[in-house]
Amino acid sequence: MITSIIPKLPMRSKNLTKSFYIHQLGFTDIGATDYPNYLLLKKDEVELQFFEFENLNPLENYGQVYIRTNDIEALHKLAIDQNLLFSAGGWIEPKPWGQIEFSLLDPDHNLLTFGQEMK
């Protein structure tokens, strides 16, 4: 039986990625051991893992994660307050598939899309 999924995304710099997710998005480092080329982070019930890819060209990175939430407006406000939004995906908007969504890019251009079911 499958019980969860944990995305693994590329990162160029562990320190930069860790700082972004912890200080700007409120994640916590959950790595019991500090591996030099790997990072484990968690916020609420969502866990993300990162592997080092020093030669990653962020403009050629297609890493993407869809994160469901039950408080899209609070997450959007956090993203606005932290100046994390970009013009192509930063607006909160309803989608034809019944979700309200917005997106942002991390320092390595992994696309994080946040969605909440419309009621």
C-alpha positions as a Markdown table, in Angstrom:
| # | Residue | x | y | z |
|---|---|---|---|---|
| 1 | Met | 0.0 | 0.0 | 0.0 |
| 2 | Ile | 1.4 | 3.4 | -0.9 |
| 3 | Thr | 1.1 | 5.9 | 2.0 |
| 4 | Ser | 2.9 | 9.1 | 0.8 |
| 5 | Ile | 5.1 | 10.7 | -1.8 |
| 6 | Ile | 8.2 | 12.8 | -1.1 |
| 7 | Pro | 9.5 | 14.8 | -4.1 |
| 8 | Lys | 13.3 | 15.0 | -4.6 |
| 9 | Leu | 14.4 | 18.2 | -6.2 |
| 10 | Pro | 17.8 | 19.4 | -7.4 |
| 11 | Met | 19.7 | 22.1 | -5.6 |
| 12 | Arg | 23.0 | 23.9 | -6.5 |
| 13 | Ser | 23.7 | 25.1 | -2.9 |
| 14 | Lys | 22.5 | 23.4 | 0.2 |
| 15 | Asn | 23.0 | 26.6 | 2.3 |
| 16 | Leu | 21.0 | 28.7 | -0.2 |
| 17 | Thr | 18.2 | 26.1 | -0.5 |
| 18 | Lys | 18.0 | 25.5 | 3.2 |
| 19 | Ser | 17.9 | 29.3 | 3.9 |
| 20 | Phe | 15.1 | 29.9 | 1.3 |
| 21 | Tyr | 12.8 | 27.1 | 2.5 |
| 22 | Ile | 13.4 | 27.7 | 6.2 |
| 23 | His | 13.5 | 31.5 | 6.4 |
| 24 | Gln | 11.1 | 32.4 | 3.6 |
| 25 | Leu | 8.6 | 29.5 | 3.5 |
| 26 | Gly | 8.7 | 28.3 | 7.1 |
| 27 | Phe | 10.0 | 24.7 | 6.6 |
| 28 | Thr | 12.0 | 22.9 | 9.2 |
| 29 | Asp | 15.2 | 20.8 | 8.7 |
| 30 | Ile | 14.3 | 17.3 | 9.6 |
| 31 | Gly | 17.6 | 15.6 | 8.7 |
| 32 | Ala | 18.8 | 13.6 | 11.8 |
| 33 | Thr | 22.2 | 13.5 | 10.1 |
| 34 | Asp | 23.6 | 16.5 | 8.2 |
| 35 | Tyr | 24.5 | 14.9 | 4.9 |
| 36 | Pro | 26.7 | 17.3 | 2.9 |
| 37 | Asn | 24.9 | 16.8 | -0.4 |
| 38 | Tyr | 21.4 | 16.1 | 0.7 |
| 39 | Leu | 18.6 | 18.1 | 2.5 |
| 40 | Leu | 15.4 | 16.9 | 4.2 |
| 41 | Leu | 12.7 | 19.6 | 4.9 |
| 42 | Lys | 9.2 | 19.5 | 6.2 |
| 43 | Lys | 6.3 | 22.0 | 6.7 |
| 44 | Asp | 3.1 | 20.7 | 8.2 |
| 45 | Glu | 2.5 | 17.4 | 6.5 |
| 46 | Val | 4.6 | 18.1 | 3.4 |
| 47 | Glu | 8.2 | 16.8 | 3.1 |
| 48 | Leu | 10.6 | 17.8 | 0.4 |
| 49 | Gln | 14.1 | 16.3 | -0.2 |
| 50 | Phe | 16.9 | 17.9 | -2.2 |
| 51 | Phe | 20.0 | 16.5 | -3.8 |
| 52 | Glu | 23.1 | 18.4 | -4.8 |
| 53 | Phe | 23.4 | 19.2 | -8.5 |
| 54 | Glu | 26.2 | 21.8 | -8.6 |
| 55 | Asn | 26.2 | 22.1 | -12.4 |
| 56 | Leu | 22.4 | 22.7 | -12.6 |
| 57 | Asn | 21.4 | 25.5 | -14.9 |
| 58 | Pro | 18.3 | 27.0 | -13.2 |
| 59 | Leu | 17.0 | 28.1 | -16.6 |
| 60 | Glu | 16.9 | 24.5 | -17.7 |
| 61 | Asn | 15.5 | 23.0 | -14.6 |
| 62 | Tyr | 12.0 | 21.6 | -14.9 |
| 63 | Gly | 11.6 | 20.4 | -11.3 |
| 64 | Gln | 8.0 | 20.9 | -10.2 |
| 65 | Val | 5.9 | 20.1 | -7.2 |
| 66 | Tyr | 2.1 | 20.6 | -6.6 |
| 67 | Ile | 1.3 | 21.2 | -3.0 |
| 68 | Arg | -2.3 | 21.1 | -1.8 |
| 69 | Thr | -3.3 | 23.4 | 1.0 |
| 70 | Asn | -6.3 | 24.3 | 3.1 |
| 71 | Asp | -5.3 | 27.9 | 3.5 |
| 72 | Ile | -4.2 | 29.2 | 0.1 |
| 73 | Glu | -4.7 | 32.9 | 1.1 |
| 74 | Ala | -2.3 | 32.7 | 4.0 |
| 75 | Leu | 0.4 | 31.0 | 1.9 |
| 76 | His | -0.1 | 33.6 | -0.9 |
| 77 | Lys | 0.2 | 36.4 | 1.7 |
| 78 | Leu | 3.5 | 34.8 | 3.0 |
| 79 | Ala | 4.8 | 34.6 | -0.6 |
| 80 | Ile | 3.9 | 38.3 | -1.2 |
| 81 | Asp | 5.4 | 39.4 | 2.1 |
| 82 | Gln | 8.6 | 37.5 | 1.3 |
| 83 | Asn | 8.6 | 38.9 | -2.3 |
| 84 | Leu | 8.7 | 35.4 | -3.8 |
| 85 | Leu | 6.2 | 35.7 | -6.6 |
| 86 | Phe | 7.0 | 36.1 | -10.3 |
| 87 | Ser | 4.7 | 37.6 | -12.9 |
| 88 | Ala | 3.9 | 34.4 | -14.8 |
| 89 | Gly | 2.6 | 32.4 | -11.8 |
| 90 | Gly | 2.3 | 34.6 | -8.7 |
| 91 | Trp | -1.3 | 35.6 | -9.0 |
| 92 | Ile | -3.8 | 33.6 | -7.0 |
| 93 | Glu | -6.5 | 32.5 | -9.5 |
| 94 | Pro | -9.3 | 29.9 | -10.0 |
| 95 | Lys | -8.6 | 27.1 | -12.5 |
| 96 | Pro | -11.0 | 25.2 | -14.6 |
| 97 | Trp | -10.1 | 22.0 | -12.8 |
| 98 | Gly | -11.6 | 23.2 | -9.5 |
| 99 | Gln | -8.5 | 24.5 | -7.8 |
| 100 | Ile | -7.4 | 28.0 | -6.7 |
| 101 | Glu | -3.7 | 28.2 | -7.4 |
| 102 | Phe | -0.5 | 30.3 | -7.4 |
| 103 | Ser | 3.1 | 29.4 | -8.1 |
| 104 | Leu | 6.6 | 30.5 | -7.2 |
| 105 | Leu | 10.2 | 29.5 | -8.0 |
| 106 | Asp | 12.8 | 28.5 | -5.6 |
| 107 | Pro | 16.5 | 29.6 | -6.1 |
| 108 | Asp | 17.1 | 26.7 | -8.5 |
| 109 | His | 13.9 | 27.4 | -10.4 |
| 110 | Asn | 12.0 | 24.4 | -9.0 |
| 111 | Leu | 8.4 | 25.4 | -9.6 |
| 112 | Leu | 6.2 | 25.2 | -6.5 |
| 113 | Thr | 2.5 | 25.4 | -7.2 |
| 114 | Phe | 0.1 | 25.7 | -4.3 |
| 115 | Gly | -3.5 | 24.7 | -4.8 |
| 116 | Gln | -6.7 | 24.6 | -2.8 |
| 117 | Glu | -10.0 | 23.0 | -3.8 |
| 118 | Met | -12.7 | 25.6 | -4.7 |
| 119 | Lys | -15.8 | 25.4 | -2.6 |
